[in-house]
Amino acid sequence: MSATATETPVVLVTDVHAGYLPGVNILNGCNLVANQGELIGIIGPNGAGKSTLLKAIFGQVNIRSGTVQLEGDDITGLRANKLVSRGVGFIPQTNNVFPSLTIEENLQMGLYQNPSVYAERLEFVTGIFAELGGRLKQRAGSLSGGERQMVAMSRALMMDPKVLLLDEPSAGLSPVRQDEAFIRVSEINKAGVTCIMVEQNARRCLQICDRGYVLDQGRDAYTGTGRDLLHDPKVTELYLGTLGT
């Protein structure tokens, strides 16, 4: 856990039932706590509701019951633009950059609600993603998958979020780029940003997260520190054998 971690909940998800279609729930009583400065990992089999949980927090899925709180305030069902202004950043798995825009223009899009702090935030972001600093005029569409992931993370960080939601940051990347993605998430967290990360590479996720949640059939089946879950015989038998290497 980073040095900034405390026991003040940044995000609190309580007994959330949610889904995309009327009468069909993907989440069936899901719970999650993310304290200030923590890196939270969410793993589980395909279809368990991992990405749906992030989208529910970010107001993109209909929550039928239960609550989502941000620093004690009820944000259940708030629209994404309202959540961004309140400090919630979201990086989707796909279509996470504007390919026709330059890197600089992508970063500016991250600050559309507060453009006056661009120079200050750019300095912070390029402190983490130094390789972007000299390539600001390059079009995002010409970047590799790993480079696009860097731009997506950087754009989300421009608004100085309280919490960053990351949906499968290593998806579709080469093994080397996957490891770089995990290192970047750790660096973002160490810079003071609370992170909630969904990952299919379960072992690597649990290796770097402070606490983890194993989702199964829309519920948090297991929770604990990343280390404890990594060495839990039941978690290993049921999930880690087929999730990551």
Contacts in CASP RR format, 6 or more apart in sequence:
PFRMAT RR
TARGET T0000
AUTHOR 0000-0000-0000
METHOD contacts of the structure
MODEL  1
MSATATETPVVLVTDVHAGYLPGVNILNGCNLVANQGELIGIIGPNGAGK
STLLKAIFGQVNIRSGTVQLEGDDITGLRANKLVSRGVGFIPQTNNVFPS
LTIEENLQMGLYQNPSVYAERLEFVTGIFAELGGRLKQRAGSLSGGERQM
VAMSRALMMDPKVLLLDEPSAGLSPVRQDEAFIRVSEINKAGVTCIMVEQ
NARRCLQICDRGYVLDQGRDAYTGTGRDLLHDPKVTELYLGTLGT
1 37 0 8 1.000
1 38 0 8 1.000
1 39 0 8 1.000
1 210 0 8 1.000
2 37 0 8 1.000
2 38 0 8 1.000
2 39 0 8 1.000
2 189 0 8 1.000
2 190 0 8 1.000
2 192 0 8 1.000
4 36 0 8 1.000
4 37 0 8 1.000
4 192 0 8 1.000
5 35 0 8 1.000
5 36 0 8 1.000
5 37 0 8 1.000
5 38 0 8 1.000
5 210 0 8 1.000
6 35 0 8 1.000
6 36 0 8 1.000
6 37 0 8 1.000
7 35 0 8 1.000
8 35 0 8 1.000
8 36 0 8 1.000
8 71 0 8 1.000
9 33 0 8 1.000
9 34 0 8 1.000
9 35 0 8 1.000
9 36 0 8 1.000
9 69 0 8 1.000
9 71 0 8 1.000
9 72 0 8 1.000
10 34 0 8 1.000
10 35 0 8 1.000
10 36 0 8 1.000
10 37 0 8 1.000
10 38 0 8 1.000
10 70 0 8 1.000
10 71 0 8 1.000
10 162 0 8 1.000
10 163 0 8 1.000
10 194 0 8 1.000
11 32 0 8 1.000
11 33 0 8 1.000
11 34 0 8 1.000
11 57 0 8 1.000
11 68 0 8 1.000
11 69 0 8 1.000
11 70 0 8 1.000
11 163 0 8 1.000
11 194 0 8 1.000
11 196 0 8 1.000
12 32 0 8 1.000
12 33 0 8 1.000
12 34 0 8 1.000
12 67 0 8 1.000
12 68 0 8 1.000
12 69 0 8 1.000
12 72 0 8 1.000
13 30 0 8 1.000
13 31 0 8 1.000
13 32 0 8 1.000
13 33 0 8 1.000
13 53 0 8 1.000
13 56 0 8 1.000
13 57 0 8 1.000
13 67 0 8 1.000
13 68 0 8 1.000
13 69 0 8 1.000
14 31 0 8 1.000
14 66 0 8 1.000
14 67 0 8 1.000
14 68 0 8 1.000
14 69 0 8 1.000
15 29 0 8 1.000
15 30 0 8 1.000
15 31 0 8 1.000
15 65 0 8 1.000
15 66 0 8 1.000
15 67 0 8 1.000
16 27 0 8 1.000
16 29 0 8 1.000
16 30 0 8 1.000
16 31 0 8 1.000
16 53 0 8 1.000
16 56 0 8 1.000
16 63 0 8 1.000
16 65 0 8 1.000
16 66 0 8 1.000
16 67 0 8 1.000
16 68 0 8 1.000
17 25 0 8 1.000
17 27 0 8 1.000
17 28 0 8 1.000
17 29 0 8 1.000
17 30 0 8 1.000
17 63 0 8 1.000
17 64 0 8 1.000
17 65 0 8 1.000
17 66 0 8 1.000
18 25 0 8 1.000
18 26 0 8 1.000
18 27 0 8 1.000
18 30 0 8 1.000
18 52 0 8 1.000
18 56 0 8 1.000
18 61 0 8 1.000
18 62 0 8 1.000
18 63 0 8 1.000
18 64 0 8 1.000
19 25 0 8 1.000
19 26 0 8 1.000
19 27 0 8 1.000
19 52 0 8 1.000
19 56 0 8 1.000
19 61 0 8 1.000
19 62 0 8 1.000
19 64 0 8 1.000
20 26 0 8 1.000
20 52 0 8 1.000
20 61 0 8 1.000
20 62 0 8 1.000
25 64 0 8 1.000
25 218 0 8 1.000
26 47 0 8 1.000
26 49 0 8 1.000
26 52 0 8 1.000
26 61 0 8 1.000
26 218 0 8 1.000
27 49 0 8 1.000
27 52 0 8 1.000
27 53 0 8 1.000
27 56 0 8 1.000
27 61 0 8 1.000
27 218 0 8 1.000
27 219 0 8 1.000
28 217 0 8 1.000
28 218 0 8 1.000
28 219 0 8 1.000
29 66 0 8 1.000
29 218 0 8 1.000
29 219 0 8 1.000
30 49 0 8 1.000
30 53 0 8 1.000
30 56 0 8 1.000
30 215 0 8 1.000
30 218 0 8 1.000
30 219 0 8 1.000
30 220 0 8 1.000
31 220 0 8 1.000
32 40 0 8 1.000
32 42 0 8 1.000
32 53 0 8 1.000
32 196 0 8 1.000
32 213 0 8 1.000
32 220 0 8 1.000
34 40 0 8 1.000
34 163 0 8 1.000
34 194 0 8 1.000
34 196 0 8 1.000
35 194 0 8 1.000
36 194 0 8 1.000
37 189 0 8 1.000
37 192 0 8 1.000
37 193 0 8 1.000
37 194 0 8 1.000
38 189 0 8 1.000
38 194 0 8 1.000
38 195 0 8 1.000
38 210 0 8 1.000
38 211 0 8 1.000
39 185 0 8 1.000
39 186 0 8 1.000
39 189 0 8 1.000
39 194 0 8 1.000
39 195 0 8 1.000
39 197 0 8 1.000
39 208 0 8 1.000
39 209 0 8 1.000
39 210 0 8 1.000
40 194 0 8 1.000
40 195 0 8 1.000
40 196 0 8 1.000
40 197 0 8 1.000
40 209 0 8 1.000
40 210 0 8 1.000
40 211 0 8 1.000
40 212 0 8 1.000
40 213 0 8 1.000
41 196 0 8 1.000
41 197 0 8 1.000
41 198 0 8 1.000
41 199 0 8 1.000
41 205 0 8 1.000
41 206 0 8 1.000
41 209 0 8 1.000
41 211 0 8 1.000
41 212 0 8 1.000
41 213 0 8 1.000
41 226 0 8 1.000
42 50 0 8 1.000
42 53 0 8 1.000
42 54 0 8 1.000
42 196 0 8 1.000
42 197 0 8 1.000
42 198 0 8 1.000
42 199 0 8 1.000
42 212 0 8 1.000
42 213 0 8 1.000
42 215 0 8 1.000
43 50 0 8 1.000
43 198 0 8 1.000
43 199 0 8 1.000
43 200 0 8 1.000
43 202 0 8 1.000
43 205 0 8 1.000
43 206 0 8 1.000
43 212 0 8 1.000
43 213 0 8 1.000
43 214 0 8 1.000
43 215 0 8 1.000
43 239 0 8 1.000
43 243 0 8 1.000
44 50 0 8 1.000
44 202 0 8 1.000
44 214 0 8 1.000
44 215 0 8 1.000
44 216 0 8 1.000
44 239 0 8 1.000
44 243 0 8 1.000
45 216 0 8 1.000
45 239 0 8 1.000
45 242 0 8 1.000
45 243 0 8 1.000
46 200 0 8 1.000
48 215 0 8 1.000
48 216 0 8 1.000
48 217 0 8 1.000
48 218 0 8 1.000
49 215 0 8 1.000
49 218 0 8 1.000
50 198 0 8 1.000
50 215 0 8 1.000
51 93 0 8 1.000
51 167 0 8 1.000
51 168 0 8 1.000
51 198 0 8 1.000
52 61 0 8 1.000
52 218 0 8 1.000
53 198 0 8 1.000
53 215 0 8 1.000
53 218 0 8 1.000
54 90 0 8 1.000
54 165 0 8 1.000
54 166 0 8 1.000
54 167 0 8 1.000
54 196 0 8 1.000
54 198 0 8 1.000
55 61 0 8 1.000
56 63 0 8 1.000
56 68 0 8 1.000
57 68 0 8 1.000
57 88 0 8 1.000
57 165 0 8 1.000
57 196 0 8 1.000
58 80 0 8 1.000
58 83 0 8 1.000
58 88 0 8 1.000
58 89 0 8 1.000
58 90 0 8 1.000
58 165 0 8 1.000
59 77 0 8 1.000
59 78 0 8 1.000
59 79 0 8 1.000
59 80 0 8 1.000
59 83 0 8 1.000
60 80 0 8 1.000
63 76 0 8 1.000
63 77 0 8 1.000
66 76 0 8 1.000
67 74 0 8 1.000
67 76 0 8 1.000
68 74 0 8 1.000
68 75 0 8 1.000
68 76 0 8 1.000
68 77 0 8 1.000
69 75 0 8 1.000
69 76 0 8 1.000
70 83 0 8 1.000
70 86 0 8 1.000
70 87 0 8 1.000
70 88 0 8 1.000
70 162 0 8 1.000
70 163 0 8 1.000
71 162 0 8 1.000
73 86 0 8 1.000
75 82 0 8 1.000
75 83 0 8 1.000
75 86 0 8 1.000
75 88 0 8 1.000
78 86 0 8 1.000
80 90 0 8 1.000
81 113 0 8 1.000
83 89 0 8 1.000
83 90 0 8 1.000
84 113 0 8 1.000
84 159 0 8 1.000
84 161 0 8 1.000
85 113 0 8 1.000
86 162 0 8 1.000
87 159 0 8 1.000
87 160 0 8 1.000
87 161 0 8 1.000
87 162 0 8 1.000
87 163 0 8 1.000
88 161 0 8 1.000
88 162 0 8 1.000
88 163 0 8 1.000
88 165 0 8 1.000
89 156 0 8 1.000
89 159 0 8 1.000
89 161 0 8 1.000
89 163 0 8 1.000
89 164 0 8 1.000
89 165 0 8 1.000
90 156 0 8 1.000
90 164 0 8 1.000
90 165 0 8 1.000
90 167 0 8 1.000
91 152 0 8 1.000
91 153 0 8 1.000
91 156 0 8 1.000
91 164 0 8 1.000
91 165 0 8 1.000
91 166 0 8 1.000
91 167 0 8 1.000
91 169 0 8 1.000
92 152 0 8 1.000
92 167 0 8 1.000
93 167 0 8 1.000
93 168 0 8 1.000
93 171 0 8 1.000
94 171 0 8 1.000
96 148 0 8 1.000
96 149 0 8 1.000
96 152 0 8 1.000
97 106 0 8 1.000
97 140 0 8 1.000
97 141 0 8 1.000
97 143 0 8 1.000
97 148 0 8 1.000
97 151 0 8 1.000
97 152 0 8 1.000
97 155 0 8 1.000
98 105 0 8 1.000
98 106 0 8 1.000
98 109 0 8 1.000
98 140 0 8 1.000
99 139 0 8 1.000
99 140 0 8 1.000
99 141 0 8 1.000
100 139 0 8 1.000
100 140 0 8 1.000
100 141 0 8 1.000
101 109 0 8 1.000
101 139 0 8 1.000
101 140 0 8 1.000
102 136 0 8 1.000
102 137 0 8 1.000
102 138 0 8 1.000
102 139 0 8 1.000
102 140 0 8 1.000
103 132 0 8 1.000
103 135 0 8 1.000
103 136 0 8 1.000
103 137 0 8 1.000
103 138 0 8 1.000
103 139 0 8 1.000
103 140 0 8 1.000
103 143 0 8 1.000
103 151 0 8 1.000
104 136 0 8 1.000
104 137 0 8 1.000
106 140 0 8 1.000
106 151 0 8 1.000
106 154 0 8 1.000
106 155 0 8 1.000
107 118 0 8 1.000
107 122 0 8 1.000
107 125 0 8 1.000
107 136 0 8 1.000
107 151 0 8 1.000
107 154 0 8 1.000
107 155 0 8 1.000
107 158 0 8 1.000
108 115 0 8 1.000
108 118 0 8 1.000
109 155 0 8 1.000
110 155 0 8 1.000
110 156 0 8 1.000
110 158 0 8 1.000
110 159 0 8 1.000
111 117 0 8 1.000
111 118 0 8 1.000
111 121 0 8 1.000
111 158 0 8 1.000
111 159 0 8 1.000
113 159 0 8 1.000
114 159 0 8 1.000
117 160 0 8 1.000
118 158 0 8 1.000
121 157 0 8 1.000
121 158 0 8 1.000
121 159 0 8 1.000
121 160 0 8 1.000
122 158 0 8 1.000
124 157 0 8 1.000
124 160 0 8 1.000
124 191 0 8 1.000
125 132 0 8 1.000
125 154 0 8 1.000
125 157 0 8 1.000
125 158 0 8 1.000
126 132 0 8 1.000
126 133 0 8 1.000
128 154 0 8 1.000
128 157 0 8 1.000
128 184 0 8 1.000
128 187 0 8 1.000
128 188 0 8 1.000
128 191 0 8 1.000
129 150 0 8 1.000
129 153 0 8 1.000
129 154 0 8 1.000
129 184 0 8 1.000
131 150 0 8 1.000
132 150 0 8 1.000
132 151 0 8 1.000
132 154 0 8 1.000
140 148 0 8 1.000
140 151 0 8 1.000
141 148 0 8 1.000
143 151 0 8 1.000
144 177 0 8 1.000
145 172 0 8 1.000
145 173 0 8 1.000
145 177 0 8 1.000
146 173 0 8 1.000
146 177 0 8 1.000
146 180 0 8 1.000
146 181 0 8 1.000
149 169 0 8 1.000
149 173 0 8 1.000
149 177 0 8 1.000
149 181 0 8 1.000
149 184 0 8 1.000
150 184 0 8 1.000
153 164 0 8 1.000
153 166 0 8 1.000
153 169 0 8 1.000
153 184 0 8 1.000
153 185 0 8 1.000
153 188 0 8 1.000
156 164 0 8 1.000
157 164 0 8 1.000
157 188 0 8 1.000
157 193 0 8 1.000
161 193 0 8 1.000
162 193 0 8 1.000
162 194 0 8 1.000
163 193 0 8 1.000
163 194 0 8 1.000
163 195 0 8 1.000
163 196 0 8 1.000
164 188 0 8 1.000
164 193 0 8 1.000
164 194 0 8 1.000
164 195 0 8 1.000
164 196 0 8 1.000
165 196 0 8 1.000
166 185 0 8 1.000
166 195 0 8 1.000
166 196 0 8 1.000
166 197 0 8 1.000
166 198 0 8 1.000
167 198 0 8 1.000
168 198 0 8 1.000
168 199 0 8 1.000
168 200 0 8 1.000
169 181 0 8 1.000
169 182 0 8 1.000
169 184 0 8 1.000
169 185 0 8 1.000
169 197 0 8 1.000
169 199 0 8 1.000
170 177 0 8 1.000
170 178 0 8 1.000
170 181 0 8 1.000
170 182 0 8 1.000
170 199 0 8 1.000
170 200 0 8 1.000
170 201 0 8 1.000
170 204 0 8 1.000
171 200 0 8 1.000
173 180 0 8 1.000
173 181 0 8 1.000
178 201 0 8 1.000
178 204 0 8 1.000
179 204 0 8 1.000
182 201 0 8 1.000
182 204 0 8 1.000
182 205 0 8 1.000
182 208 0 8 1.000
185 195 0 8 1.000
185 197 0 8 1.000
185 208 0 8 1.000
186 208 0 8 1.000
188 195 0 8 1.000
189 195 0 8 1.000
197 205 0 8 1.000
197 209 0 8 1.000
199 205 0 8 1.000
200 243 0 8 1.000
200 244 0 8 1.000
201 243 0 8 1.000
201 244 0 8 1.000
201 245 0 8 1.000
202 239 0 8 1.000
202 240 0 8 1.000
202 243 0 8 1.000
202 244 0 8 1.000
203 230 0 8 1.000
203 240 0 8 1.000
203 243 0 8 1.000
203 244 0 8 1.000
203 245 0 8 1.000
204 244 0 8 1.000
205 212 0 8 1.000
206 212 0 8 1.000
206 226 0 8 1.000
206 227 0 8 1.000
206 229 0 8 1.000
206 230 0 8 1.000
207 226 0 8 1.000
207 230 0 8 1.000
209 226 0 8 1.000
210 225 0 8 1.000
210 226 0 8 1.000
211 223 0 8 1.000
211 224 0 8 1.000
211 225 0 8 1.000
211 226 0 8 1.000
212 223 0 8 1.000
212 224 0 8 1.000
212 225 0 8 1.000
212 226 0 8 1.000
212 229 0 8 1.000
213 220 0 8 1.000
213 222 0 8 1.000
213 223 0 8 1.000
213 224 0 8 1.000
214 220 0 8 1.000
214 221 0 8 1.000
214 222 0 8 1.000
214 223 0 8 1.000
214 229 0 8 1.000
214 235 0 8 1.000
214 239 0 8 1.000
215 221 0 8 1.000
222 229 0 8 1.000
222 232 0 8 1.000
222 234 0 8 1.000
222 235 0 8 1.000
223 229 0 8 1.000
229 235 0 8 1.000
230 236 0 8 1.000
230 240 0 8 1.000
END
